[in-house]
Amino acid sequence: MIYYTMMPEELMFPTHEDEYKKQTIIEKDGVQLLVQGTGTAEYEIVRILSSDPKYFLDQQYTPGQKIIMSHS
């Protein structure tokens, strides 16, 4: 089925609140990222929270990339 609408996808297909509980904001190398936990110390990048275009061109910050955060 195809929906033809001007409404944002979030209004048509709302995300369950449980998915938002897995998300957190971290800072990696001076860049704030919205990430979602996938394992004990592994996170998946959801969104870059920066207005600097150089971070959007850097492949290490691409949404969907996995990053490992150490507890030190």
Secondary structure, 3 states (H helix, E strand, C coil): CCCCCCCCHHHHCCCCHHHHHCEEEEEECCEEEEEEECCCCEEEEEEECCCCHHHHHCHHHCCCCEEECCCC
